[in-house]
């Protein structure tokens, strides 16, 4: 599934994700995949995740940030060794 990081409190180790269906799911720091640690300023970042839990108490696990390409880096790569105008 995919969604957006609503907020995350690094000190307390939990936060919430908004799903594509506008549901709010809790996520714990232990629910992130290796290499995708929660950050203080991760609000609004796109994430992918799996659902876990029973009896109406679903939560997000295997959370990973969906990285967007940095347009400045793309321009730099394109210009290397290319033709001059």
Secondary structure, DSSP 4 states (H G I P E B T S, - for coil): -EEEEEEEETTTTEEEEEETTS-EEEEEGGGBPTT----TT-TT-EEEEEEE-STT--EEEEEEE-PPP-HHHHHHHHHTT----
